[in-house]
Amino acid sequence: MTAAARPLRAAVEADRYDLAALRLLYGFLVALAETAPEAREELVTLLARPDVPRRERGHA
């Protein structure tokens, strides 16, 4: 097991699924930054924008 996987496993074993999810998201963003920087920026933009009410998104 890599050193980077240990904190993720420790978070899961401690039932800290919120922390585990953030660690996974961070790893994914790092991988995207290395392989597809434009896609990473688009994802960060989508995740960081304020929540838009359903009516404004075109849903009933």
N, CA, C and O atoms as CSV, one atom per row, in Angstrom:
chain,resi,resn,atom,element,x,y,z
A,1,MET,N,N,0.851,-1.186,0.000
A,1,MET,CA,C,0.000,0.000,0.000
A,1,MET,C,C,0.890,1.240,0.000
A,1,MET,O,O,1.909,1.285,0.689
A,2,THR,N,N,0.496,2.235,-0.773
A,2,THR,CA,C,1.279,3.454,-0.845
A,2,THR,C,C,1.030,4.318,0.383
A,2,THR,O,O,0.027,4.164,1.079
A,3,ALA,N,N,1.955,5.221,0.631
A,3,ALA,CA,C,1.800,6.129,1.770
A,3,ALA,C,C,0.565,7.005,1.618
A,3,ALA,O,O,-0.066,7.366,2.612
A,4,ALA,N,N,0.213,7.353,0.374
A,4,ALA,CA,C,-0.954,8.198,0.140
A,4,ALA,C,C,-2.256,7.479,0.473
A,4,ALA,O,O,-3.241,8.129,0.822
A,5,ALA,N,N,-2.283,6.151,0.372
A,5,ALA,CA,C,-3.500,5.393,0.650
A,5,ALA,C,C,-3.747,5.244,2.141
A,5,ALA,O,O,-4.887,5.015,2.546
A,6,ARG,N,N,-2.741,5.364,2.953
A,6,ARG,CA,C,-2.907,5.165,4.396
A,6,ARG,C,C,-3.877,6.152,5.037
A,6,ARG,O,O,-4.735,5.722,5.808
A,7,PRO,N,N,-3.786,7.455,4.759
A,7,PRO,CA,C,-4.759,8.378,5.373
A,7,PRO,C,C,-6.193,8.087,4.949
A,7,PRO,O,O,-7.119,8.252,5.744
A,8,LEU,N,N,-6.385,7.658,3.713
A,8,LEU,CA,C,-7.726,7.315,3.245
A,8,LEU,C,C,-8.244,6.109,4.015
A,8,LEU,O,O,-9.372,6.127,4.507
A,9,ARG,N,N,-7.442,5.074,4.122
A,9,ARG,CA,C,-7.850,3.884,4.867
A,9,ARG,C,C,-8.112,4.222,6.333
A,9,ARG,O,O,-9.075,3.726,6.916
A,10,ALA,N,N,-7.275,5.053,6.929
A,10,ALA,CA,C,-7.475,5.439,8.330
A,10,ALA,C,C,-8.793,6.188,8.495
A,10,ALA,O,O,-9.498,5.983,9.483
A,11,ALA,N,N,-9.131,7.043,7.552
A,11,ALA,CA,C,-10.393,7.785,7.625
A,11,ALA,C,C,-11.584,6.841,7.534
A,11,ALA,O,O,-12.558,7.003,8.270
A,12,VAL,N,N,-11.519,5.858,6.641
A,12,VAL,CA,C,-12.619,4.893,6.500
A,12,VAL,C,C,-12.734,4.040,7.763
A,12,VAL,O,O,-13.834,3.812,8.264
A,13,GLU,N,N,-11.605,3.575,8.271
A,13,GLU,CA,C,-11.634,2.741,9.480
A,13,GLU,C,C,-12.157,3.500,10.686
A,13,GLU,O,O,-12.708,2.900,11.609
A,14,ALA,N,N,-11.986,4.825,10.685
A,14,ALA,CA,C,-12.489,5.660,11.781
A,14,ALA,C,C,-13.923,6.123,11.526
A,14,ALA,O,O,-14.446,6.967,12.255
A,15,ASP,N,N,-14.562,5.564,10.480
A,15,ASP,CA,C,-15.931,5.967,10.103
A,15,ASP,C,C,-16.022,7.455,9.783
A,15,ASP,O,O,-17.060,8.076,10.009
A,16,ARG,N,N,-14.947,8.026,9.261
A,16,ARG,CA,C,-14.927,9.438,8.842
A,16,ARG,C,C,-15.074,9.477,7.331
A,16,ARG,O,O,-14.142,9.812,6.601
A,17,TYR,N,N,-16.278,9.123,6.882
A,17,TYR,CA,C,-16.529,9.022,5.451
A,17,TYR,C,C,-16.480,10.383,4.769
A,17,TYR,O,O,-16.160,10.471,3.583
A,18,ASP,N,N,-16.792,11.439,5.503
A,18,ASP,CA,C,-16.675,12.781,4.935
A,18,ASP,C,C,-15.218,13.085,4.598
A,18,ASP,O,O,-14.922,13.612,3.526
A,19,LEU,N,N,-14.323,12.758,5.504
A,19,LEU,CA,C,-12.899,12.981,5.270
A,19,LEU,C,C,-12.385,12.078,4.152
A,19,LEU,O,O,-11.582,12.511,3.325
A,20,ALA,N,N,-12.843,10.831,4.123
A,20,ALA,CA,C,-12.434,9.911,3.062
A,20,ALA,C,C,-12.881,10.435,1.704
A,20,ALA,O,O,-12.125,10.376,0.735
A,21,ALA,N,N,-14.106,10.949,1.630
A,21,ALA,CA,C,-14.610,11.490,0.362
A,21,ALA,C,C,-13.786,12.691,-0.079
A,21,ALA,O,O,-13.482,12.835,-1.263
A,22,LEU,N,N,-13.425,13.548,0.857
A,22,LEU,CA,C,-12.597,14.705,0.499
A,22,LEU,C,C,-11.212,14.278,0.026
A,22,LEU,O,O,-10.657,14.879,-0.894
A,23,ARG,N,N,-10.657,13.252,0.645
A,23,ARG,CA,C,-9.347,12.752,0.209
A,23,ARG,C,C,-9.421,12.183,-1.206
A,23,ARG,O,O,-8.522,12.397,-2.019
A,24,LEU,N,N,-10.500,11.458,-1.488
A,24,LEU,CA,C,-10.679,10.917,-2.840
A,24,LEU,C,C,-10.843,12.035,-3.863
A,24,LEU,O,O,-10.253,11.989,-4.942
A,25,LEU,N,N,-11.648,13.039,-3.520
A,25,LEU,CA,C,-11.846,14.168,-4.426
A,25,LEU,C,C,-10.527,14.895,-4.665
A,25,LEU,O,O,-10.223,15.261,-5.801
A,26,TYR,N,N,-9.752,15.106,-3.629
A,26,TYR,CA,C,-8.465,15.774,-3.774
A,26,TYR,C,C,-7.543,14.976,-4.706
A,26,TYR,O,O,-6.903,15.546,-5.590
A,27,GLY,N,N,-7.481,13.661,-4.503
A,27,GLY,CA,C,-6.652,12.821,-5.367
A,27,GLY,C,C,-7.095,12.884,-6.815
A,27,GLY,O,O,-6.272,12.925,-7.729
A,28,PHE,N,N,-8.401,12.892,-7.012
A,28,PHE,CA,C,-8.946,12.991,-8.361
A,28,PHE,C,C,-8.571,14.327,-8.996
A,28,PHE,O,O,-8.193,14.369,-10.167
A,29,LEU,N,N,-8.671,15.418,-8.236
A,29,LEU,CA,C,-8.323,16.729,-8.774
A,29,LEU,C,C,-6.837,16.832,-9.102
A,29,LEU,O,O,-6.463,17.458,-10.094
A,30,VAL,N,N,-5.999,16.231,-8.288
A,30,VAL,CA,C,-4.558,16.227,-8.577
A,30,VAL,C,C,-4.296,15.451,-9.872
A,30,VAL,O,O,-3.524,15.897,-10.721
A,31,ALA,N,N,-4.942,14.287,-10.021
A,31,ALA,CA,C,-4.761,13.494,-11.237
A,31,ALA,C,C,-5.247,14.264,-12.461
A,31,ALA,O,O,-4.604,14.238,-13.511
A,32,LEU,N,N,-6.386,14.951,-12.327
A,32,LEU,CA,C,-6.882,15.749,-13.451
A,32,LEU,C,C,-5.936,16.895,-13.786
A,32,LEU,O,O,-5.731,17.204,-14.960
A,33,ALA,N,N,-5.367,17.518,-12.783
A,33,ALA,CA,C,-4.435,18.628,-13.023
A,33,ALA,C,C,-3.233,18.152,-13.837
A,33,ALA,O,O,-2.683,18.898,-14.648
A,34,GLU,N,N,-2.837,16.906,-13.610
A,34,GLU,CA,C,-1.680,16.369,-14.321
A,34,GLU,C,C,-2.031,15.879,-15.725
A,34,GLU,O,O,-1.177,15.884,-16.612
A,35,THR,N,N,-3.272,15.459,-15.932
A,35,THR,CA,C,-3.633,14.845,-17.207
A,35,THR,C,C,-4.557,15.698,-18.071
A,35,THR,O,O,-4.474,15.659,-19.298
A,36,ALA,N,N,-5.430,16.460,-17.439
A,36,ALA,CA,C,-6.406,17.259,-18.190
A,36,ALA,C,C,-6.724,18.535,-17.409
A,36,ALA,O,O,-7.789,18.643,-16.801
A,37,PRO,N,N,-5.805,19.494,-17.425
A,37,PRO,CA,C,-5.989,20.704,-16.619
A,37,PRO,C,C,-7.289,21.461,-16.915
A,37,PRO,O,O,-7.893,22.026,-16.003
A,38,GLU,N,N,-7.719,21.478,-18.172
A,38,GLU,CA,C,-8.945,22.206,-18.501
A,38,GLU,C,C,-10.159,21.539,-17.857
A,38,GLU,O,O,-11.057,22.218,-17.359
A,39,ALA,N,N,-10.181,20.222,-17.869
A,39,ALA,CA,C,-11.285,19.485,-17.242
A,39,ALA,C,C,-11.293,19.718,-15.738
A,39,ALA,O,O,-12.358,19.839,-15.133
A,40,ARG,N,N,-10.110,19.782,-15.135
A,40,ARG,CA,C,-10.028,20.050,-13.697
A,40,ARG,C,C,-10.609,21.416,-13.373
A,40,ARG,O,O,-11.380,21.557,-12.424
A,41,GLU,N,N,-10.247,22.414,-14.151
A,41,GLU,CA,C,-10.758,23.762,-13.903
A,41,GLU,C,C,-12.274,23.822,-14.052
A,41,GLU,O,O,-12.947,24.505,-13.280
A,42,GLU,N,N,-12.813,23.114,-15.036
A,42,GLU,CA,C,-14.265,23.086,-15.232
A,42,GLU,C,C,-14.946,22.411,-14.043
A,42,GLU,O,O,-15.980,22.884,-13.572
A,43,LEU,N,N,-14.376,21.315,-13.557
A,43,LEU,CA,C,-14.949,20.620,-12.402
A,43,LEU,C,C,-14.905,21.497,-11.156
A,43,LEU,O,O,-15.885,21.574,-10.415
A,44,VAL,N,N,-13.785,22.150,-10.925
A,44,VAL,CA,C,-13.675,23.041,-9.762
A,44,VAL,C,C,-14.701,24.160,-9.859
A,44,VAL,O,O,-15.310,24.530,-8.855
A,45,THR,N,N,-14.896,24.700,-11.047
A,45,THR,CA,C,-15.903,25.751,-11.246
A,45,THR,C,C,-17.295,25.231,-10.920
A,45,THR,O,O,-18.070,25.911,-10.247
A,46,LEU,N,N,-17.617,24.038,-11.388
A,46,LEU,CA,C,-18.934,23.466,-11.110
A,46,LEU,C,C,-19.129,23.185,-9.621
A,46,LEU,O,O,-20.218,23.395,-9.087
A,47,LEU,N,N,-18.082,22.712,-8.954
A,47,LEU,CA,C,-18.190,22.401,-7.528
A,47,LEU,C,C,-18.242,23.652,-6.662
A,47,LEU,O,O,-18.851,23.638,-5.592
A,48,ALA,N,N,-17.617,24.726,-7.108
A,48,ALA,CA,C,-17.510,25.930,-6.287
A,48,ALA,C,C,-18.651,26.917,-6.471
A,48,ALA,O,O,-18.814,27.829,-5.660
A,49,ARG,N,N,-19.442,26.751,-7.523
A,49,ARG,CA,C,-20.501,27.725,-7.759
A,49,ARG,C,C,-21.598,27.574,-6.705
A,49,ARG,O,O,-21.822,26.484,-6.178
A,50,PRO,N,N,-22.265,28.662,-6.412
A,50,PRO,CA,C,-23.347,28.577,-5.430
A,50,PRO,C,C,-24.473,27.699,-5.965
A,50,PRO,O,O,-24.663,27.578,-7.175
A,51,ASP,N,N,-25.202,27.102,-5.061
A,51,ASP,CA,C,-26.319,26.244,-5.455
A,51,ASP,C,C,-27.373,27.080,-6.155
A,51,ASP,O,O,-27.788,28.125,-5.655
A,52,VAL,N,N,-27.797,26.614,-7.306
A,52,VAL,CA,C,-28.805,27.319,-8.090
A,52,VAL,C,C,-30.141,26.634,-7.841
A,52,VAL,O,O,-30.247,25.418,-8.000
A,53,PRO,N,N,-31.168,27.398,-7.450
A,53,PRO,CA,C,-32.478,26.777,-7.232
A,53,PRO,C,C,-32.963,26.045,-8.480
A,53,PRO,O,O,-32.624,26.433,-9.598
A,54,ARG,N,N,-33.751,24.993,-8.295
A,54,ARG,CA,C,-34.215,24.155,-9.407
A,54,ARG,C,C,-34.955,24.965,-10.461
A,54,ARG,O,O,-34.807,24.696,-11.653
A,55,ARG,N,N,-35.745,25.945,-10.052
A,55,ARG,CA,C,-36.501,26.741,-11.016
A,55,ARG,C,C,-35.579,27.464,-11.992
A,55,ARG,O,O,-35.903,27.593,-13.173
A,56,GLU,N,N,-34.441,27.933,-11.508
A,56,GLU,CA,C,-33.501,28.663,-12.360
A,56,GLU,C,C,-32.727,27.726,-13.283
A,56,GLU,O,O,-32.169,28.175,-14.284
A,57,ARG,N,N,-32.681,26.432,-12.965
A,57,ARG,CA,C,-31.991,25.467,-13.819
A,57,ARG,C,C,-32.893,24.945,-14.915
A,57,ARG,O,O,-32.455,24.158,-15.754
A,58,GLY,N,N,-34.164,25.374,-14.924
A,58,GLY,CA,C,-35.075,24.937,-15.958
A,58,GLY,C,C,-35.886,23.732,-15.573
A,58,GLY,O,O,-36.549,23.143,-16.426
A,59,HIS,N,N,-35.856,23.345,-14.322
A,59,HIS,CA,C,-36.671,22.227,-13.852
A,59,HIS,C,C,-37.902,22.756,-13.132
A,59,HIS,O,O,-37.878,23.839,-12.548
A,60,ALA,N,N,-38.938,22.006,-13.179
A,60,ALA,CA,C,-40.195,22.409,-12.529
A,60,ALA,C,C,-40.118,22.260,-11.042
A,60,ALA,O,O,-41.086,22.554,-10.341
